[in-house]
């Protein structure tokens, strides 16, 4: 089935049909519970004290599943309506009645937001269940589950808000929750530093979001999606391009895209369930959602869309190259996330031909990446928290459930025919080859090449961990994880295998059509069967190379020095070195210079004036000595001076 398409109805459809939502009725009228349930869970666990240490995690997990249940009820009701009647708008309260800015806080429940709701609540709830086993012996597990609930509530606010300002509220909530969870074990200075790094880099992206909203309000006088979209048609391309670039900066921060990607690898400092939540269902998907939600703006500014494509293409290459050299299991998966989100951003930048495929791949990626991160946590559970793949090998014999579930995720992400990644990522590759001139060859070529690189580094991870000779240290005794951990992994593995086919049969692009625009057939510059065959050749080559390097040949326990390229990839292509040299050090010197100028300049000038006044006053005070003869002398001198002046004048 070929879903590659272009718009036929244009901006009018997106601005009038999708964003003018009907008032919420039925199940949608309780849509506020989607956010309220996990938010209440976070509040209860944080304020309840130590008496909730035992029952608190179960409460948080139950409330997360309850939010999923509300989402299912709304989805079922939505499926029973015609496409044009599915979007529901729920006004909650008057939020900012301030002169020209009169903004209500409401929820927009349409095909796009409900898609995210189902991913966030289902995968997030599975991660809650997994965490019951993973964090069982942690003394602060109540606080951990409170933060998980807060994360879910913030992400749901982000995707359900009916305005950019409401989205920004959830946007900042996600940033706060990620900071709290990445630095959860903040007694370790490295973990605290990683949390600070994620927080600071994301503030750079947030500045882009603020600039976008400032420009929107200055141009349109509104920040709600419906008002902004309706006003796009009469706005200059220059203004729309600026808004599109600002939104892209925001997306780069949250979704760890070039050049704001440096925080993602260090975010592995948090407990492994946090990594699964950030990388699969919440934080890094926010940037993709923002761009697709802003499709009316991007459809009107090809230059901003081109910038989105460039950022996506660079990042998918960047992450793939870095992933080839990582020996830390979780950091290799983090590099993979960076690359896969790059695929989604690239697809979103392709416009109407790629919006639906960006979200399609986001959904399938949410399952197989969450499953692999939880699988990594299972390996760590059985290996005394070790993460160095050079100390693994042969685990398939002692951790069979983890091996099978992780293996299905591996096959899905590399795009083996029939599994989820084949149905979603390959559609992005096809979409990247649509167009004229140099663009399909550059963007399509990057997407195709990275399919082969992805097959190599993900096979490298799988083979080094589960196959080959055992390279275990003497202090480990690998064993399978408990059912609270393995059952969520099994469910996610089933999704990794079947979700892509299910969404294809369901016609997922057609489901999103009322939000991202209508479609008609469009063909890539290379015939689809040929492109599929070439992609499979690249994938097979990547797997074969990894097998020869990491199964047939012995894996050295100590990593070899390698070439300059290998060393660069191990150091994340010197991204931290670049940031240190270009931003951190100059910023430090600038700060010190400003402090010096403040101390010696501003404070010195103020102090000098104060000293002058004080010194003058003290000297003048000496004239007031209390002696009559001194006063008489002063008066005599004054009289003589006055008489002398009169004499000179006359």
C-alpha positions in Angstrom: 0.0 0.0 0.0 1.5 3.4 -1.0 0.4 6.3 1.2 2.7 8.9 -0.4 0.5 11.9 -1.1 0.2 15.7 -1.4 -2.4 18.1 -0.3 -5.5 18.7 -2.4 -7.5 21.1 -0.3 -4.8 23.3 1.1 -4.8 25.6 4.0 -8.6 26.2 4.1 -9.2 22.6 5.2 -6.6 22.7 8.0 -7.8 26.1 9.3 -11.5 25.6 9.1 -12.3 22.0 9.4 -9.7 20.7 11.8 -9.2 23.5 14.2 -12.9 24.6 14.6 -13.7 21.8 17.0 -17.1 20.9 18.3 -18.0 21.4 21.9 -17.2 18.4 23.9 -20.0 15.9 24.7 -20.2 12.4 25.9 -16.9 10.8 27.0 -15.0 13.9 25.8 -16.7 16.0 28.4 -14.6 14.2 31.1 -11.4 14.6 29.1 -10.0 16.8 31.9 -9.6 13.5 33.9 -6.8 12.5 31.5 -4.6 15.1 33.2 -6.2 15.3 36.6 -5.8 11.6 37.5 -2.0 11.4 37.3 -1.7 15.0 38.6 -3.6 14.0 41.7 -1.4 10.9 42.0 1.7 13.1 42.0 0.3 15.5 44.6 -0.9 12.7 46.9 2.4 10.9 46.8 4.5 14.0 47.3 2.4 15.4 50.2 1.4 12.1 51.8 4.7 11.4 53.5 6.4 8.2 54.5 3.1 6.5 55.4 2.5 6.1 51.6 5.9 4.4 50.9 4.4 1.0 50.5 1.1 1.7 48.8 2.1 4.9 46.9 3.7 3.2 43.9 0.5 1.1 43.4 -1.7 4.2 43.7 0.4 6.0 41.0 0.3 3.0 38.7 -3.5 2.6 39.1 -4.1 6.3 38.4 -2.0 6.1 35.2 -4.0 3.1 34.0 -7.2 5.0 34.9 -6.1 7.9 32.6 -5.6 5.3 29.9 -9.1 4.0 30.5 -10.5 7.5 30.0 -8.5 7.8 26.8 -9.9 4.5 25.5 -13.5 5.7 26.2 -12.9 9.0 24.3 -11.3 7.1 21.4 -14.1 4.6 21.1 -16.6 7.4 21.0 -14.5 9.3 18.5 -14.3 6.3 16.2 -18.1 6.2 16.1 -18.3 9.6 14.5 -17.7 11.0 11.0 -14.2 12.3 10.4 -15.4 15.9 10.4 -17.2 15.5 13.7 -14.4 13.8 15.7 -12.6 16.9 17.0 -13.9 17.9 20.4 -13.2 21.1 22.3 -13.5 21.3 26.1 -13.3 24.7 27.7 -12.2 24.4 31.3 -11.9 28.0 32.6 -11.0 31.5 31.7 -7.2 31.6 32.1 -5.8 35.0 31.0 -8.3 37.8 30.6 -5.8 40.6 30.1 -6.7 43.2 27.6 -5.9 42.1 24.1 -4.9 38.7 25.3 -8.1 37.0 26.4 -7.3 33.3 26.6 -9.3 30.4 27.9 -7.7 27.1 29.0 -9.2 24.3 27.1 -8.5 20.9 25.7 -8.5 19.9 22.0 -9.3 16.2 21.6 -8.8 15.4 17.9 -7.2 12.6 16.0 -3.6 13.9 16.6 -3.9 14.6 20.3 -5.8 11.3 21.0 -3.1 9.4 19.2 -0.5 10.8 21.6 -2.8 10.3 24.6 -3.0 6.6 23.8 0.7 6.3 23.4 1.6 8.3 26.5 -0.9 6.6 28.9 -0.5 3.0 27.6 3.3 2.9 27.3 3.7 5.1 30.4 1.5 2.8 32.4 3.5 -0.2 31.3 6.6 1.6 32.5 4.9 2.2 35.9 4.3 -1.5 36.2 7.9 -2.3 35.2 9.1 0.2 37.8 7.2 -1.7 40.6 9.9 -4.4 40.2 12.8 -2.3 39.1 12.5 0.2 42.0 11.3 -2.3 44.6 14.2 -1.8 46.9 14.8 1.9 46.4 14.0 3.8 49.7 12.7 6.8 47.7 10.4 4.9 45.3 7.3 6.8 46.5 8.9 10.0 45.3 10.0 8.3 42.0 6.4 7.3 41.2 5.2 10.7 42.1 7.6 12.1 39.5 6.4 9.5 36.9 2.8 10.6 37.5 3.9 14.3 37.1 5.6 13.4 33.9 2.5 11.8 32.5 0.3 14.7 33.5 2.6 17.3 32.0 2.9 15.5 28.7 -0.8 15.0 28.5 -1.2 18.8 29.1 1.2 19.5 26.3 -0.6 17.4 23.7 -4.2 18.2 24.8 -3.9 22.0 25.2 -5.9 24.0 22.6 -3.4 26.9 22.5 0.4 27.4 22.2 0.4 28.9 25.7 -1.4 25.9 27.2 1.1 23.7 25.2 3.9 25.7 26.8 2.6 25.0 30.2 2.9 21.3 29.6 6.2 21.9 27.8 7.7 23.4 31.0 6.1 20.7 33.1 7.8 18.0 31.0 11.1 19.9 31.5 10.7 20.0 35.2 9.7 16.3 35.5 12.6 15.3 33.3 15.0 17.3 35.5 13.6 15.6 38.7 13.8 12.1 37.2 17.2 12.4 35.4 18.7 13.6 38.7 16.7 11.3 40.9 19.9 9.8 42.3 21.4 13.2 42.8 23.7 12.0 45.5 26.0 11.1 42.6 27.5 14.4 41.3 27.6 13.1 37.7 23.9 12.4 37.8 23.1 15.8 39.2 25.3 17.4 36.5 23.4 15.4 33.8 20.1 16.7 35.1 21.4 20.3 35.1 22.7 19.8 31.5 19.3 18.6 30.3 17.6 21.5 32.1 19.9 24.2 30.7 19.9 22.9 27.1 16.2 22.7 27.1 15.9 26.3 28.3 17.6 27.3 25.0 14.9 25.6 23.2 12.3 27.2 25.4 13.6 30.6 24.4 12.7 29.7 20.8 9.2 28.7 21.9 8.8 32.1 23.7 9.9 34.0 20.6 7.4 32.1 18.5 4.6 32.9 20.9 5.7 36.6 21.1 5.7 36.8 17.3 2.3 35.1 17.0 0.7 37.5 19.5 2.3 40.5 17.9 1.1 39.3 14.5 -2.2 37.6 15.1 -3.2 38.9 18.6 -4.0 35.3 19.5 -2.3 32.2 20.7 -5.0 29.6 20.4 -4.6 27.1 17.5 -7.8 27.9 15.8 -7.1 31.7 15.8 -3.5 31.3 14.7 -4.4 28.9 11.9 -7.2 31.1 10.6 -4.9 34.1 10.4 -2.1 32.3 8.6 -3.4 32.9 5.1 -3.2 36.7 5.3 0.3 36.8 6.9 3.6 37.6 5.1 5.9 34.6 4.4 8.8 36.4 6.2 6.8 36.4 9.5 5.6 32.9 9.1 9.2 31.7 8.3 10.4 33.4 11.5 7.7 31.7 13.5 8.5 28.3 11.9 12.2 28.7 12.7 11.5 29.7 16.3 9.2 26.6 16.7 12.0 24.5 15.2 14.4 25.7 17.8 11.9 24.7 20.5 11.6 21.3 18.9 15.3 20.9 18.7 15.6 21.4 22.5 12.9 18.9 23.5 13.5 16.3 20.9 17.3 16.5 21.2 17.9 17.5 17.6 20.9 19.2 16.1 22.4 21.5 17.5 20.6 21.0 20.9 21.2 17.3 21.1 24.0 17.2 23.7 21.8 16.5 26.7 20.2 13.2 25.6 23.1 10.8 26.2 23.8 12.1 29.7 20.1 11.8 30.5 20.8 8.0 30.9 21.9 9.0 34.5 18.3 8.5 35.6 16.8 5.1 36.5 16.2 3.0 33.4 12.4 3.3 33.4 13.0 7.1 33.1 15.0 6.5 30.0 12.2 4.4 28.5 9.6 7.1 29.4 11.7 10.0 28.0 12.8 8.2 24.8 9.6 6.4 23.9 6.4 8.1 25.1 7.0 11.6 26.4 9.7 14.2 26.2 11.6 13.6 22.9 8.3 13.2 21.0 7.2 16.7 22.0 9.1 18.4 19.2 7.6 16.2 16.6 4.1 16.9 17.9 4.8 20.7 17.9 5.8 20.7 14.3 3.0 18.5 13.1 0.5 20.4 15.2 1.8 23.6 13.5 1.3 22.1 10.0 -0.8 25.1 8.8 2.2 27.4 9.5 4.7 25.2 7.9 2.6 24.5 4.8 2.7 28.3 4.2 6.5 28.6 4.6 8.6 26.3 2.4 11.8 27.8 3.8 11.0 26.8 7.4 10.1 23.4 6.2 13.4 23.1 4.4 15.1 24.0 7.7 13.2 21.3 9.5 14.3 18.7 6.8 17.9 19.8 7.1 17.9 19.5 10.9 16.2 16.1 10.7 18.7 14.8 8.1 21.7 16.0 10.1 20.5 14.5 13.4 19.6 11.1 12.0 23.1 10.8 10.6 24.6 12.2 13.8 22.9 9.8 16.1 23.6 6.8 13.8 27.3 7.6 13.7 27.5 8.0 17.5 25.6 4.8 18.1 28.2 2.8 16.2 30.9 3.6 18.8 29.1 3.4 22.2 29.9 0.5 24.5 27.4 1.7 27.2 24.2 -0.1 26.4 21.9 2.7 27.4 23.9 5.4 25.6 23.8 3.3 22.4 20.0 3.2 22.7 20.0 7.0 23.4 22.0 7.6 20.2 19.4 5.4 18.4 16.6 7.6 19.7 18.3 10.7 18.5 18.6 9.2 15.1 15.0 7.8 14.9 13.6 11.2 16.1 15.7 12.6 13.2 13.7 10.4 10.9 10.4 11.8 12.3 11.6 15.4 12.1 12.7 14.9 8.5 9.3 13.4 7.7 7.5 16.4 9.3 9.6 18.8 7.3 8.5 17.1 4.1 5.1 18.6 4.7 1.8 16.9 3.8 3.6 14.0 2.2 5.3 13.2 5.5 3.3 14.5 8.5 1.3 11.2 8.9 4.4 9.1 8.5 6.2 11.1 11.2 3.5 10.2 13.7 3.2 6.7 12.4 6.9 6.1 13.1 6.6 7.9 16.4 4.0 5.3 17.5 5.9 2.2 16.4 9.1 3.7 17.8 7.4 4.2 21.1 6.8 0.5 21.5 10.0 -1.0 20.3 12.3 1.7 21.9 10.4 1.4 25.2 10.8 -2.4 25.0 14.5 -2.2 24.4 15.1 0.3 27.2 13.2 -1.9 29.6 15.2 -4.8 28.2 18.4 -2.9 29.0 17.1 -2.4 32.5 16.5 -6.1 32.7 20.0 -6.8 31.6 21.3 -4.4 34.2 19.1 -6.1 36.9 20.8 -9.4 36.1 24.3 -8.0 35.7 24.7 -5.9 38.9 23.8 -2.7 37.1 26.7 -3.0 34.6 26.1 -1.3 31.2 29.3 -2.0 29.4 28.4 -4.3 26.5 32.0 -5.5 26.3 31.4 -7.3 29.6 28.2 -9.0 28.4 27.9 -11.8 25.7 26.1 -15.0 25.8 23.1 -13.7 27.9 20.6 -15.4 25.6 21.1 -18.6 27.4 20.3 -17.2 30.9 17.8 -14.4 30.1 15.6 -15.9 27.5 12.6 -13.7 27.9 14.7 -10.6 27.8 16.5 -12.0 24.8 13.3 -12.7 22.8 11.6 -9.4 23.7 14.7 -7.3 23.0 15.2 -9.2 19.8 11.8 -8.3 18.5 12.5 -4.7 19.2 15.8 -5.0 17.4 14.2 -6.6 14.3 11.5 -3.9 14.4 13.9 -0.9 14.5 16.1 -2.2 11.7 13.1 -2.7 9.4 12.8 -6.4 9.0 9.8 -7.0 6.7 6.5 -7.5 8.5 7.6 -5.9 11.8 6.6 -2.4 12.9 9.6 -0.5 11.7 9.3 -1.9 8.2 5.8 -0.3 7.9 6.7 3.1 9.4 10.4 3.9 8.8 10.4 2.6 5.2 7.5 5.0 4.5 9.6 7.9 5.6 12.4 6.7 3.3 9.9 6.6 0.4 8.6 10.0 1.4 12.1 11.5 1.5 12.6 10.5 -2.2 9.5 12.5 -3.2 10.2 15.9 -4.8 12.2 17.6 -7.5 15.8 18.7 -7.9 18.4 17.9 -5.3 16.2 17.4 -2.3 14.9 13.9 -2.8 18.5 12.7 -3.5 20.0 14.4 -0.5 17.2 13.7 2.1 16.3 10.3 0.6 19.9 9.3 0.4 20.5 10.2 4.0 17.4 8.3 5.1 18.5 5.2 3.1 22.1 5.3 4.2 21.0 5.5 7.9 18.8 2.5 7.4 22.0 0.5 6.8 23.9 2.2 9.7 21.0 1.6 12.0 21.0 -2.1 11.1 24.7 -2.2 12.0 24.8 -0.4 15.3 21.6 -2.0 16.6 22.9 -5.5 15.6 26.1 -4.6 17.2 24.3 -3.9 20.5 22.2 -7.0 20.2 25.0 -9.4 19.4 27.5 -7.9 21.9 24.9 -8.3 24.7 23.2 -11.6 24.0 25.5 -13.6 21.7 29.2 -14.5 21.3 31.5 -15.6 24.1 30.7 -14.8 27.7 32.8 -11.8 29.0 31.2 -11.5 32.4 33.1 -10.3 35.5 33.4 -12.7 38.4 30.9 -10.8 40.6 27.9 -11.2 38.3 25.3 -14.1 38.2 22.9 -13.2 35.4 19.3 -14.2 35.9 15.9 -13.4 34.4 13.9 -10.5 35.9 10.6 -10.9 37.8 7.2 -10.9 36.1 6.5 -7.2 37.0 9.4 -6.4 34.6 9.1 -9.1 32.0 5.3 -8.8 31.4 5.5 -5.2 30.2 8.5 -6.2 28.0 6.3 -9.0 26.4 3.5 -6.6 25.7 5.8 -4.0 24.1 7.5 -6.8 22.1 4.1 -7.8 20.7 3.5 -4.1 19.7 7.0 -4.1 18.1 5.9 -7.0 16.0 2.3 -6.2 15.1 1.5 -2.5 15.6 2.9 -1.4 12.2 0.8 -3.8 10.3 -2.3 -3.0 12.4 -1.9 0.7 11.7 -1.4 0.1 8.0 -4.6 -1.9 7.8 -6.4 0.7 9.9 -5.2 3.4 7.3 -3.5 5.5 9.9 -2.7 8.4 7.4 -6.4 8.5 6.6 -7.1 8.8 10.4 -4.9 11.9 10.6 -6.1 13.4 7.4 -8.6 15.9 9.0 -5.7 17.3 11.0 -2.8 17.3 8.5 -4.8 17.8 5.3 -6.1 15.7 2.4 -4.0 13.6 0.1 -3.6 12.3 -3.4 -1.1 9.8 -4.9 2.5 10.9 -5.3 5.5 8.8 -6.3 9.1 8.9 -5.2 11.8 9.5 -7.8 12.8 5.8 -7.4 10.2 3.2 -8.0 8.8 1.9 -4.6 9.7 -1.8 -5.2 13.2 -0.9 -6.2 13.6 1.4 -3.2 12.3 -1.3 -0.9 14.8 -3.8 -2.3 17.7 -1.4 -2.0 16.7 -0.6 1.6 16.6 -4.3 2.5 20.1 -4.8 0.9 21.4 -2.0 3.1 19.8 -3.5 6.2 21.2 -7.0 5.4 24.7 -5.6 4.9 24.5 -3.8 8.2 23.5 -7.0 10.1 26.1 -9.1 8.3 28.9 -6.7 9.1 27.9 -6.6 12.8 27.7 -10.4 12.9 31.2 -10.7 11.5 32.6 -8.1 13.9 30.9 -9.1 17.1 29.9 -12.8 16.8 32.3 -14.5 14.5 35.3 -12.5 15.8 36.1 -12.1 19.5 35.1 -8.9 21.1 38.0 -7.4 23.1 37.1 -6.5 26.7 39.1 -3.3 26.5 38.0 -1.1 23.6 40.7 -0.6 21.0 42.0 2.9 20.3 40.5 2.9 16.9 40.7 5.5 14.2 40.1 9.2 14.6 36.6 8.8 13.4 35.9 6.1 16.0 37.3 8.3 18.8 35.2 11.2 17.5 32.1 9.0 17.6 32.9 7.9 21.1 33.1 11.6 22.2 29.7 12.3 20.5 31.5 13.9 17.5 33.0 16.5 20.0 29.6 18.1 20.7 30.5 18.7 24.3 33.9 20.0 23.4 32.4 22.4 20.9 29.8 23.7 23.4 32.5 24.1 26.0 34.8 26.1 23.6 32.1 28.2 21.9 29.6 28.7 24.6 30.7 27.7 28.1 34.2 29.2 28.3 33.4 32.5 26.5 30.2 32.7 28.6 32.3 32.2 31.8 34.8 34.9 30.7 32.0 37.2 29.8 30.4 36.7 33.2 33.7 37.3 35.0 34.2 40.5 32.9 30.8 41.7 33.8 31.4 41.0 37.5 34.7 42.9 37.3 33.0 45.8 35.5 30.3 45.8 38.1 32.7 45.7 41.0 35.2 48.1 39.7 33.1 50.2 37.4 29.5 50.6 38.6 30.2 49.9 42.3 33.5 51.8 42.0 31.8 54.9 40.6 29.0 54.8 43.2 31.6 54.2 45.9 33.7 57.1 44.6 30.8 59.5 44.7 30.0 58.4 48.2 33.6 58.8 49.3 33.7 62.3 47.7 30.6 63.4 49.4 31.6 61.9 52.7 35.1 63.4 52.5 33.8 66.8 51.6 31.3 66.7 54.4 34.0 65.7 57.0 36.2 68.5 55.9 33.3 71.1 56.0 32.4 69.8 59.4 35.7 70.9 60.7 34.5 74.5 60.2 31.8 74.0 62.7 34.1 73.8 65.7 32.0 75.8 68.3 34.6 78.6 68.8 33.2 82.1 68.6 36.5 83.5 67.5 36.5 81.2 64.5 33.0 82.2 63.5 34.0 85.9 63.9 37.0 85.4 61.7 34.9 83.7 59.1 32.4 86.5 59.2 35.2 89.1 58.9 36.7 87.3 55.9 33.2 87.2 54.3 32.6 90.8 54.8 36.0 91.7 53.4 35.4 89.5 50.4 32.0 91.1 49.7 33.4 94.7 50.1 36.3 93.8 47.8 33.9 92.5 45.2 31.8 95.6 45.4 34.9 97.8 45.1 36.1 95.9 42.0 32.7 96.1 40.3 32.4 99.8 40.9 
